[in-house]
């Protein structure tokens, strides 16, 4: 049941593939944003997730898991399957404003580094905050409706909402529009939920507060820049689990494994020989070998990780 005493909903949406990363994201949120956590429910919309991983997520405090179903018939295109129907659960953030004063949507592959509560002060006049894309990206494979490719485009990985938005738009209308537009244009979606949210912003003439990139900083940037960010997002090629700079990820991922969560099955191992050795000797079940770089194709990285492993017992 949703706790009506809480003012804020922190929302995530996942399928089984990223459940391990969500556990890490929530642990970093609990540690580094306690003021927001104190007034919030954590709501996780899940789609096609195993009982094992669901139970592991339930070991986190104040987590409410909702099994998500897309409410309309939708064509299962290759891209939609690649992104998962869980992507569209973020539309439900608008519905949650009928139960909460504030809502914040976070992607599942992030590390929260600083307190997030003050973010709502930035949207007091608009009721909605989004991060502007640096350059307009291709979201549809062809021109659709009255969508203007030249207008500002926003990233859908970080969404901040408050009840102020009700003064400008009927929330039910925007949710209905998002779902219907998704089904109508499903075969043309390149960035499924992001394309539709941007289309809805234009359709309803919404003017979001433009939030800084510090709330969605790509993990591929330098450590000097990342230290100043509020949220690091594991976008592009630099996934937390394929690089060895993100100590907090390893710490919480190790806890995920110890609590019974499913291990990542795509840690980068380039050498076929090394993959064979791991499989033959059943070494991948051990945290060290699971996280360690390929000892044959990347020996220097493997040595660095071994030293880090020795002196940072938290792994």
BADO-883436 format. One record per residue (C-alpha): residue in three letters; residue number from 1; x, y, z. Coordinates in steps of 0.25 Angstrom, whole numbers, plus 5000, padded with zeros to 4 digits. Last residue first. Example, Ala and Ser with C-alpha at 12.3 -4.5 7.8 and 13.67 -1.06 7.14 Angstrom:
# BADO-883436
{r: ser | k: 2 | c1: 5055 | c2: 4996 | c3: 5029}
{r: ala | k: 1 | c1: 5049 | c2: 4982 | c3: 5031}
//
This chain:
# BADO-883436
{r: unk | k: 315 | c1: 5138 | c2: 4977 | c3: 4993}
{r: unk | k: 314 | c1: 5138 | c2: 4985 | c3: 5006}
{r: unk | k: 313 | c1: 5152 | c2: 4979 | c3: 5008}
{r: unk | k: 312 | c1: 5158 | c2: 4991 | c3: 5000}
{r: unk | k: 311 | c1: 5173 | c2: 4988 | c3: 5001}
{r: unk | k: 310 | c1: 5174 | c2: 4974 | c3: 4994}
{r: unk | k: 309 | c1: 5163 | c2: 4977 | c3: 4984}
{r: unk | k: 308 | c1: 5169 | c2: 4990 | c3: 4980}
{r: unk | k: 307 | c1: 5182 | c2: 4983 | c3: 4978}
{r: unk | k: 306 | c1: 5175 | c2: 4972 | c3: 4969}
{r: unk | k: 305 | c1: 5168 | c2: 4983 | c3: 4961}
{r: unk | k: 304 | c1: 5181 | c2: 4989 | c3: 4958}
{r: unk | k: 303 | c1: 5187 | c2: 4975 | c3: 4954}
{r: unk | k: 302 | c1: 5175 | c2: 4973 | c3: 4945}
{r: unk | k: 301 | c1: 5176 | c2: 4986 | c3: 4938}
{r: unk | k: 300 | c1: 5190 | c2: 4983 | c3: 4935}
{r: unk | k: 299 | c1: 5187 | c2: 4969 | c3: 4930}
{r: unk | k: 298 | c1: 5176 | c2: 4973 | c3: 4920}
{r: unk | k: 297 | c1: 5175 | c2: 4962 | c3: 4909}
{r: unk | k: 296 | c1: 5179 | c2: 4951 | c3: 4918}
{r: unk | k: 295 | c1: 5175 | c2: 4955 | c3: 4932}
{r: unk | k: 294 | c1: 5161 | c2: 4960 | c3: 4927}
{r: unk | k: 293 | c1: 5157 | c2: 4970 | c3: 4937}
{r: unk | k: 292 | c1: 5152 | c2: 4966 | c3: 4951}
{r: unk | k: 291 | c1: 5138 | c2: 4967 | c3: 4955}
{r: unk | k: 290 | c1: 5133 | c2: 4953 | c3: 4954}
{r: unk | k: 289 | c1: 5147 | c2: 4947 | c3: 4958}
{r: unk | k: 288 | c1: 5147 | c2: 4955 | c3: 4971}
{r: unk | k: 287 | c1: 5132 | c2: 4953 | c3: 4974}
{r: unk | k: 286 | c1: 5133 | c2: 4938 | c3: 4973}
{r: unk | k: 285 | c1: 5123 | c2: 4931 | c3: 4964}
{r: unk | k: 284 | c1: 5131 | c2: 4934 | c3: 4952}
{r: unk | k: 283 | c1: 5141 | c2: 4924 | c3: 4956}
{r: unk | k: 282 | c1: 5134 | c2: 4911 | c3: 4952}
{r: unk | k: 281 | c1: 5147 | c2: 4905 | c3: 4948}
{r: unk | k: 280 | c1: 5143 | c2: 4902 | c3: 4934}
{r: unk | k: 279 | c1: 5135 | c2: 4915 | c3: 4932}
{r: unk | k: 278 | c1: 5145 | c2: 4924 | c3: 4937}
{r: unk | k: 277 | c1: 5156 | c2: 4917 | c3: 4929}
{r: unk | k: 276 | c1: 5147 | c2: 4917 | c3: 4916}
{r: unk | k: 275 | c1: 5145 | c2: 4932 | c3: 4918}
{r: unk | k: 274 | c1: 5160 | c2: 4934 | c3: 4919}
{r: unk | k: 273 | c1: 5163 | c2: 4926 | c3: 4907}
{r: unk | k: 272 | c1: 5152 | c2: 4934 | c3: 4899}
{r: unk | k: 271 | c1: 5159 | c2: 4946 | c3: 4903}
{r: unk | k: 270 | c1: 5150 | c2: 4959 | c3: 4903}
{r: unk | k: 269 | c1: 5144 | c2: 4958 | c3: 4917}
{r: unk | k: 268 | c1: 5134 | c2: 4970 | c3: 4919}
{r: unk | k: 267 | c1: 5124 | c2: 4967 | c3: 4930}
{r: unk | k: 266 | c1: 5112 | c2: 4962 | c3: 4922}
{r: unk | k: 265 | c1: 5105 | c2: 4952 | c3: 4932}
{r: unk | k: 264 | c1: 5102 | c2: 4961 | c3: 4943}
{r: unk | k: 263 | c1: 5100 | c2: 4953 | c3: 4955}
{r: unk | k: 262 | c1: 5085 | c2: 4950 | c3: 4960}
{r: unk | k: 261 | c1: 5082 | c2: 4955 | c3: 4974}
{r: unk | k: 260 | c1: 5084 | c2: 4945 | c3: 4986}
{r: unk | k: 259 | c1: 5087 | c2: 4955 | c3: 4997}
{r: unk | k: 258 | c1: 5102 | c2: 4953 | c3: 4995}
{r: unk | k: 257 | c1: 5101 | c2: 4956 | c3: 4981}
{r: unk | k: 256 | c1: 5094 | c2: 4970 | c3: 4984}
{r: unk | k: 255 | c1: 5104 | c2: 4973 | c3: 4995}
{r: unk | k: 254 | c1: 5115 | c2: 4971 | c3: 4985}
{r: unk | k: 253 | c1: 5108 | c2: 4981 | c3: 4975}
{r: unk | k: 252 | c1: 5107 | c2: 4991 | c3: 4987}
{r: unk | k: 251 | c1: 5122 | c2: 4991 | c3: 4989}
{r: unk | k: 250 | c1: 5125 | c2: 4990 | c3: 4974}
{r: unk | k: 249 | c1: 5117 | c2: 5002 | c3: 4970}
{r: unk | k: 248 | c1: 5122 | c2: 5010 | c3: 4982}
{r: unk | k: 247 | c1: 5136 | c2: 5008 | c3: 4977}
{r: unk | k: 246 | c1: 5134 | c2: 5014 | c3: 4963}
{r: unk | k: 245 | c1: 5147 | c2: 5015 | c3: 4956}
{r: unk | k: 244 | c1: 5148 | c2: 5000 | c3: 4951}
{r: unk | k: 243 | c1: 5141 | c2: 5000 | c3: 4938}
{r: unk | k: 242 | c1: 5132 | c2: 4989 | c3: 4932}
{r: unk | k: 241 | c1: 5122 | c2: 4989 | c3: 4943}
{r: unk | k: 240 | c1: 5120 | c2: 5004 | c3: 4944}
{r: unk | k: 239 | c1: 5117 | c2: 5004 | c3: 4929}
{r: unk | k: 238 | c1: 5125 | c2: 5013 | c3: 4921}
{r: unk | k: 237 | c1: 5120 | c2: 5010 | c3: 4907}
{r: unk | k: 236 | c1: 5109 | c2: 5020 | c3: 4906}
{r: unk | k: 235 | c1: 5101 | c2: 5024 | c3: 4919}
{r: unk | k: 234 | c1: 5104 | c2: 5020 | c3: 4933}
{r: unk | k: 233 | c1: 5098 | c2: 5032 | c3: 4939}
{r: unk | k: 232 | c1: 5106 | c2: 5039 | c3: 4950}
{r: unk | k: 231 | c1: 5097 | c2: 5048 | c3: 4959}
{r: unk | k: 230 | c1: 5100 | c2: 5060 | c3: 4968}
{r: unk | k: 229 | c1: 5112 | c2: 5064 | c3: 4960}
{r: unk | k: 228 | c1: 5124 | c2: 5071 | c3: 4965}
{r: unk | k: 227 | c1: 5133 | c2: 5058 | c3: 4966}
{r: unk | k: 226 | c1: 5129 | c2: 5054 | c3: 4952}
{r: unk | k: 225 | c1: 5136 | c2: 5066 | c3: 4946}
{r: unk | k: 224 | c1: 5149 | c2: 5063 | c3: 4953}
{r: unk | k: 223 | c1: 5147 | c2: 5048 | c3: 4950}
{r: unk | k: 222 | c1: 5147 | c2: 5051 | c3: 4935}
{r: unk | k: 221 | c1: 5134 | c2: 5048 | c3: 4927}
{r: unk | k: 220 | c1: 5130 | c2: 5034 | c3: 4922}
{r: unk | k: 219 | c1: 5120 | c2: 5033 | c3: 4934}
{r: unk | k: 218 | c1: 5111 | c2: 5042 | c3: 4928}
{r: unk | k: 217 | c1: 5106 | c2: 5053 | c3: 4937}
{r: unk | k: 216 | c1: 5090 | c2: 5053 | c3: 4939}
{r: unk | k: 215 | c1: 5087 | c2: 5063 | c3: 4951}
{r: unk | k: 214 | c1: 5100 | c2: 5071 | c3: 4949}
{r: unk | k: 213 | c1: 5095 | c2: 5073 | c3: 4934}
{r: unk | k: 212 | c1: 5087 | c2: 5085 | c3: 4940}
{r: unk | k: 211 | c1: 5072 | c2: 5086 | c3: 4940}
{r: unk | k: 210 | c1: 5063 | c2: 5093 | c3: 4929}
{r: unk | k: 209 | c1: 5050 | c2: 5097 | c3: 4936}
{r: unk | k: 208 | c1: 5039 | c2: 5091 | c3: 4927}
{r: unk | k: 207 | c1: 5030 | c2: 5099 | c3: 4918}
{r: unk | k: 206 | c1: 5018 | c2: 5091 | c3: 4914}
{r: unk | k: 205 | c1: 5012 | c2: 5094 | c3: 4901}
{r: unk | k: 204 | c1: 5002 | c2: 5082 | c3: 4902}
{r: unk | k: 203 | c1: 5007 | c2: 5076 | c3: 4889}
{r: unk | k: 202 | c1: 5021 | c2: 5080 | c3: 4890}
{r: unk | k: 201 | c1: 5023 | c2: 5074 | c3: 4904}
{r: unk | k: 200 | c1: 5015 | c2: 5062 | c3: 4899}
{r: unk | k: 199 | c1: 5025 | c2: 5060 | c3: 4887}
{r: unk | k: 198 | c1: 5036 | c2: 5061 | c3: 4897}
{r: unk | k: 197 | c1: 5030 | c2: 5050 | c3: 4906}
{r: unk | k: 196 | c1: 5027 | c2: 5042 | c3: 4893}
{r: unk | k: 195 | c1: 5042 | c2: 5042 | c3: 4888}
{r: unk | k: 194 | c1: 5048 | c2: 5040 | c3: 4902}
{r: unk | k: 193 | c1: 5039 | c2: 5027 | c3: 4904}
{r: unk | k: 192 | c1: 5043 | c2: 5020 | c3: 4891}
{r: unk | k: 191 | c1: 5057 | c2: 5026 | c3: 4887}
{r: unk | k: 190 | c1: 5056 | c2: 5021 | c3: 4873}
{r: unk | k: 189 | c1: 5041 | c2: 5020 | c3: 4872}
{r: unk | k: 188 | c1: 5035 | c2: 5019 | c3: 4857}
{r: unk | k: 187 | c1: 5028 | c2: 5005 | c3: 4859}
{r: unk | k: 186 | c1: 5022 | c2: 5010 | c3: 4872}
{r: unk | k: 185 | c1: 5016 | c2: 5022 | c3: 4866}
{r: unk | k: 184 | c1: 5001 | c2: 5020 | c3: 4869}
{r: unk | k: 183 | c1: 5004 | c2: 5011 | c3: 4881}
{r: unk | k: 182 | c1: 5013 | c2: 5021 | c3: 4888}
{r: unk | k: 181 | c1: 5004 | c2: 5033 | c3: 4884}
{r: unk | k: 180 | c1: 4992 | c2: 5026 | c3: 4891}
{r: unk | k: 179 | c1: 5000 | c2: 5024 | c3: 4904}
{r: unk | k: 178 | c1: 5006 | c2: 5038 | c3: 4904}
{r: unk | k: 177 | c1: 4993 | c2: 5044 | c3: 4901}
{r: unk | k: 176 | c1: 4986 | c2: 5037 | c3: 4912}
{r: unk | k: 175 | c1: 4996 | c2: 5041 | c3: 4922}
{r: unk | k: 174 | c1: 4996 | c2: 5055 | c3: 4917}
{r: unk | k: 173 | c1: 4981 | c2: 5056 | c3: 4918}
{r: unk | k: 172 | c1: 4980 | c2: 5050 | c3: 4932}
{r: unk | k: 171 | c1: 4989 | c2: 5060 | c3: 4937}
{r: unk | k: 170 | c1: 4981 | c2: 5072 | c3: 4933}
{r: unk | k: 169 | c1: 4991 | c2: 5083 | c3: 4930}
{r: unk | k: 168 | c1: 4995 | c2: 5097 | c3: 4934}
{r: unk | k: 167 | c1: 4991 | c2: 5098 | c3: 4949}
{r: unk | k: 166 | c1: 4993 | c2: 5083 | c3: 4951}
{r: unk | k: 165 | c1: 5008 | c2: 5085 | c3: 4949}
{r: unk | k: 164 | c1: 5009 | c2: 5092 | c3: 4962}
{r: unk | k: 163 | c1: 5006 | c2: 5078 | c3: 4968}
{r: unk | k: 162 | c1: 5021 | c2: 5075 | c3: 4966}
{r: unk | k: 161 | c1: 5030 | c2: 5068 | c3: 4956}
{r: unk | k: 160 | c1: 5044 | c2: 5064 | c3: 4954}
{r: unk | k: 159 | c1: 5049 | c2: 5055 | c3: 4943}
{r: unk | k: 158 | c1: 5063 | c2: 5050 | c3: 4941}
{r: unk | k: 157 | c1: 5065 | c2: 5039 | c3: 4930}
{r: unk | k: 156 | c1: 5055 | c2: 5046 | c3: 4920}
{r: unk | k: 155 | c1: 5065 | c2: 5055 | c3: 4913}
{r: unk | k: 154 | c1: 5059 | c2: 5067 | c3: 4907}
{r: unk | k: 153 | c1: 5058 | c2: 5073 | c3: 4893}
{r: unk | k: 152 | c1: 5058 | c2: 5088 | c3: 4890}
{r: unk | k: 151 | c1: 5050 | c2: 5091 | c3: 4877}
{r: unk | k: 150 | c1: 5056 | c2: 5088 | c3: 4863}
{r: unk | k: 149 | c1: 5050 | c2: 5074 | c3: 4862}
{r: unk | k: 148 | c1: 5036 | c2: 5080 | c3: 4862}
{r: unk | k: 147 | c1: 5026 | c2: 5069 | c3: 4865}
{r: unk | k: 146 | c1: 5013 | c2: 5072 | c3: 4857}
{r: unk | k: 145 | c1: 5009 | c2: 5058 | c3: 4854}
{r: unk | k: 144 | c1: 5021 | c2: 5049 | c3: 4851}
{r: unk | k: 143 | c1: 5034 | c2: 5051 | c3: 4843}
{r: unk | k: 142 | c1: 5041 | c2: 5038 | c3: 4841}
{r: unk | k: 141 | c1: 5050 | c2: 5029 | c3: 4849}
{r: unk | k: 140 | c1: 5047 | c2: 5036 | c3: 4862}
{r: unk | k: 139 | c1: 5056 | c2: 5041 | c3: 4873}
{r: unk | k: 138 | c1: 5068 | c2: 5046 | c3: 4866}
{r: unk | k: 137 | c1: 5076 | c2: 5055 | c3: 4875}
{r: unk | k: 136 | c1: 5075 | c2: 5070 | c3: 4877}
{r: unk | k: 135 | c1: 5089 | c2: 5074 | c3: 4883}
{r: unk | k: 134 | c1: 5092 | c2: 5076 | c3: 4898}
{r: unk | k: 133 | c1: 5079 | c2: 5070 | c3: 4902}
{r: unk | k: 132 | c1: 5072 | c2: 5078 | c3: 4912}
{r: unk | k: 131 | c1: 5070 | c2: 5072 | c3: 4926}
{r: unk | k: 130 | c1: 5056 | c2: 5072 | c3: 4931}
{r: unk | k: 129 | c1: 5048 | c2: 5080 | c3: 4942}
{r: unk | k: 128 | c1: 5033 | c2: 5080 | c3: 4944}
{r: unk | k: 127 | c1: 5024 | c2: 5088 | c3: 4953}
{r: unk | k: 126 | c1: 5027 | c2: 5101 | c3: 4946}
{r: unk | k: 125 | c1: 5029 | c2: 5112 | c3: 4956}
{r: unk | k: 124 | c1: 5033 | c2: 5104 | c3: 4968}
{r: unk | k: 123 | c1: 5043 | c2: 5095 | c3: 4959}
{r: unk | k: 122 | c1: 5056 | c2: 5099 | c3: 4964}
{r: unk | k: 121 | c1: 5052 | c2: 5097 | c3: 4979}
{r: unk | k: 120 | c1: 5049 | c2: 5083 | c3: 4976}
{r: unk | k: 119 | c1: 5063 | c2: 5080 | c3: 4974}
{r: unk | k: 118 | c1: 5066 | c2: 5083 | c3: 4988}
{r: unk | k: 117 | c1: 5063 | c2: 5069 | c3: 4993}
{r: unk | k: 116 | c1: 5074 | c2: 5063 | c3: 4984}
{r: unk | k: 115 | c1: 5086 | c2: 5061 | c3: 4994}
{r: unk | k: 114 | c1: 5099 | c2: 5057 | c3: 4987}
{r: unk | k: 113 | c1: 5106 | c2: 5045 | c3: 4980}
{r: unk | k: 112 | c1: 5094 | c2: 5037 | c3: 4974}
{r: unk | k: 111 | c1: 5100 | c2: 5026 | c3: 4965}
{r: unk | k: 110 | c1: 5092 | c2: 5023 | c3: 4953}
{r: unk | k: 109 | c1: 5087 | c2: 5011 | c3: 4945}
{r: unk | k: 108 | c1: 5072 | c2: 5010 | c3: 4949}
{r: unk | k: 107 | c1: 5068 | c2: 5023 | c3: 4943}
{r: unk | k: 106 | c1: 5062 | c2: 5033 | c3: 4953}
{r: unk | k: 105 | c1: 5048 | c2: 5039 | c3: 4953}
{r: unk | k: 104 | c1: 5044 | c2: 5049 | c3: 4964}
{r: unk | k: 103 | c1: 5030 | c2: 5052 | c3: 4969}
{r: unk | k: 102 | c1: 5025 | c2: 5063 | c3: 4978}
{r: unk | k: 101 | c1: 5011 | c2: 5066 | c3: 4985}
{r: unk | k: 100 | c1: 5008 | c2: 5051 | c3: 4985}
{r: unk | k: 99 | c1: 4995 | c2: 5043 | c3: 4982}
{r: unk | k: 98 | c1: 4989 | c2: 5051 | c3: 4969}
{r: unk | k: 97 | c1: 5003 | c2: 5054 | c3: 4966}
{r: unk | k: 96 | c1: 5005 | c2: 5039 | c3: 4964}
{r: unk | k: 95 | c1: 4998 | c2: 5040 | c3: 4951}
{r: unk | k: 94 | c1: 5008 | c2: 5048 | c3: 4945}
{r: unk | k: 93 | c1: 5019 | c2: 5039 | c3: 4949}
{r: unk | k: 92 | c1: 5011 | c2: 5027 | c3: 4942}
{r: unk | k: 91 | c1: 5017 | c2: 5032 | c3: 4929}
{r: unk | k: 90 | c1: 5031 | c2: 5027 | c3: 4935}
{r: unk | k: 89 | c1: 5025 | c2: 5012 | c3: 4933}
{r: unk | k: 88 | c1: 5028 | c2: 5014 | c3: 4918}
{r: unk | k: 87 | c1: 5042 | c2: 5009 | c3: 4919}
{r: unk | k: 86 | c1: 5037 | c2: 4996 | c3: 4926}
{r: unk | k: 85 | c1: 5032 | c2: 4992 | c3: 4912}
{r: unk | k: 84 | c1: 5047 | c2: 4988 | c3: 4910}
{r: unk | k: 83 | c1: 5057 | c2: 4996 | c3: 4902}
{r: unk | k: 82 | c1: 5062 | c2: 4985 | c3: 4893}
{r: unk | k: 81 | c1: 5047 | c2: 4979 | c3: 4892}
{r: unk | k: 80 | c1: 5043 | c2: 4993 | c3: 4888}
{r: unk | k: 79 | c1: 5054 | c2: 4994 | c3: 4878}
{r: unk | k: 78 | c1: 5050 | c2: 4981 | c3: 4871}
{r: unk | k: 77 | c1: 5036 | c2: 4985 | c3: 4870}
{r: unk | k: 76 | c1: 5025 | c2: 4978 | c3: 4879}
{r: unk | k: 75 | c1: 5013 | c2: 4985 | c3: 4874}
{r: unk | k: 74 | c1: 5005 | c2: 4991 | c3: 4885}
{r: unk | k: 73 | c1: 4991 | c2: 4987 | c3: 4891}
{r: unk | k: 72 | c1: 4988 | c2: 4997 | c3: 4902}
{r: unk | k: 71 | c1: 4990 | c2: 4998 | c3: 4917}
{r: unk | k: 70 | c1: 5005 | c2: 4994 | c3: 4918}
{r: unk | k: 69 | c1: 5006 | c2: 4985 | c3: 4930}
{r: unk | k: 68 | c1: 5015 | c2: 4989 | c3: 4942}
{r: unk | k: 67 | c1: 5016 | c2: 4980 | c3: 4954}
{r: unk | k: 66 | c1: 5018 | c2: 4990 | c3: 4966}
{r: unk | k: 65 | c1: 5029 | c2: 4989 | c3: 4976}
{r: unk | k: 64 | c1: 5028 | c2: 4998 | c3: 4988}
{r: unk | k: 63 | c1: 5042 | c2: 5000 | c3: 4995}
{r: unk | k: 62 | c1: 5043 | c2: 5006 | c3: 5009}
{r: unk | k: 61 | c1: 5055 | c2: 4999 | c3: 5013}
{r: unk | k: 60 | c1: 5063 | c2: 4990 | c3: 5003}
{r: unk | k: 59 | c1: 5061 | c2: 4975 | c3: 5005}
{r: unk | k: 58 | c1: 5050 | c2: 4976 | c3: 4995}
{r: unk | k: 57 | c1: 5060 | c2: 4977 | c3: 4984}
{r: unk | k: 56 | c1: 5065 | c2: 4963 | c3: 4987}
{r: unk | k: 55 | c1: 5051 | c2: 4958 | c3: 4987}
{r: unk | k: 54 | c1: 5049 | c2: 4964 | c3: 4973}
{r: unk | k: 53 | c1: 5062 | c2: 4958 | c3: 4968}
{r: unk | k: 52 | c1: 5058 | c2: 4944 | c3: 4972}
{r: unk | k: 51 | c1: 5044 | c2: 4945 | c3: 4968}
{r: unk | k: 50 | c1: 5049 | c2: 4949 | c3: 4954}
{r: unk | k: 49 | c1: 5045 | c2: 4961 | c3: 4947}
{r: unk | k: 48 | c1: 5037 | c2: 4962 | c3: 4934}
{r: unk | k: 47 | c1: 5033 | c2: 4977 | c3: 4936}
{r: unk | k: 46 | c1: 5035 | c2: 4984 | c3: 4949}
{r: unk | k: 45 | c1: 5031 | c2: 4998 | c3: 4954}
{r: unk | k: 44 | c1: 5039 | c2: 5002 | c3: 4966}
{r: unk | k: 43 | c1: 5033 | c2: 5012 | c3: 4976}
{r: unk | k: 42 | c1: 5042 | c2: 5018 | c3: 4987}
{r: unk | k: 41 | c1: 5033 | c2: 5025 | c3: 4997}
{r: unk | k: 40 | c1: 5039 | c2: 5039 | c3: 5001}
{r: unk | k: 39 | c1: 5040 | c2: 5049 | c3: 5013}
{r: unk | k: 38 | c1: 5052 | c2: 5043 | c3: 5020}
{r: unk | k: 37 | c1: 5058 | c2: 5038 | c3: 5006}
{r: unk | k: 36 | c1: 5059 | c2: 5053 | c3: 5002}
{r: unk | k: 35 | c1: 5067 | c2: 5057 | c3: 5014}
{r: unk | k: 34 | c1: 5075 | c2: 5044 | c3: 5014}
{r: unk | k: 33 | c1: 5081 | c2: 5047 | c3: 5000}
{r: unk | k: 32 | c1: 5095 | c2: 5041 | c3: 5000}
{r: unk | k: 31 | c1: 5094 | c2: 5027 | c3: 5007}
{r: unk | k: 30 | c1: 5079 | c2: 5024 | c3: 5003}
{r: unk | k: 29 | c1: 5081 | c2: 5028 | c3: 4989}
{r: unk | k: 28 | c1: 5094 | c2: 5020 | c3: 4987}
{r: unk | k: 27 | c1: 5087 | c2: 5008 | c3: 4992}
{r: unk | k: 26 | c1: 5076 | c2: 5011 | c3: 4982}
{r: unk | k: 25 | c1: 5085 | c2: 5012 | c3: 4970}
{r: unk | k: 24 | c1: 5092 | c2: 4999 | c3: 4975}
{r: unk | k: 23 | c1: 5079 | c2: 4991 | c3: 4975}
{r: unk | k: 22 | c1: 5075 | c2: 4997 | c3: 4962}
{r: unk | k: 21 | c1: 5088 | c2: 4992 | c3: 4956}
{r: unk | k: 20 | c1: 5085 | c2: 4978 | c3: 4960}
{r: unk | k: 19 | c1: 5071 | c2: 4979 | c3: 4954}
{r: unk | k: 18 | c1: 5076 | c2: 4983 | c3: 4941}
{r: unk | k: 17 | c1: 5073 | c2: 4971 | c3: 4933}
{r: unk | k: 16 | c1: 5061 | c2: 4967 | c3: 4940}
{r: unk | k: 15 | c1: 5052 | c2: 4979 | c3: 4935}
{r: unk | k: 14 | c1: 5053 | c2: 4992 | c3: 4942}
{r: unk | k: 13 | c1: 5045 | c2: 5005 | c3: 4945}
{r: unk | k: 12 | c1: 5049 | c2: 5015 | c3: 4957}
{r: unk | k: 11 | c1: 5041 | c2: 5025 | c3: 4964}
{r: unk | k: 10 | c1: 5044 | c2: 5034 | c3: 4976}
{r: unk | k: 9 | c1: 5030 | c2: 5038 | c3: 4982}
{r: unk | k: 8 | c1: 5029 | c2: 5050 | c3: 4991}
{r: unk | k: 7 | c1: 5020 | c2: 5055 | c3: 5002}
{r: unk | k: 6 | c1: 5019 | c2: 5043 | c3: 5010}
{r: unk | k: 5 | c1: 5008 | c2: 5041 | c3: 5020}
{r: unk | k: 4 | c1: 4999 | c2: 5035 | c3: 5009}
{r: unk | k: 3 | c1: 5007 | c2: 5022 | c3: 5010}
{r: unk | k: 2 | c1: 5005 | c2: 5014 | c3: 4997}
{r: unk | k: 1 | c1: 5000 | c2: 5000 | c3: 5000}
//
